């Protein structure tokens, strides 16, 4: 057989075709013992259970599909859309032409004033808005999500 024939057949294509099929099927099907299979099923059930629970935003009334981006509502501690909170604060604070309401972390928002609205590196904080109180308990929905994460790994 010439050099070109080996090139056309490709790597691992020569020889016994049945032997190559057996080798490739070994790599496609991972084998799990009964304990590993049980753990996988528990994780899948935990995910299904969590996804079956729907939370409704108290501000807009729509279901929260992306619970990881939700934030506690002021007072009730129930999850609400982050964007709904931001829109509500923009409506109540009425920022000026060179101002924006932005999230600054730890459940707080702020009204920021920019000398140049196109230069977002330089600003002054006009007002801080505590949305989630620091001493408030975490919402049950967050504990549930954290528990699911630890079960799924």
Order of alpha helices (4+ residues) and beta strands (2+ residues): alpha-alpha-alpha-beta-beta-beta-beta-alpha-beta-beta-beta-alpha
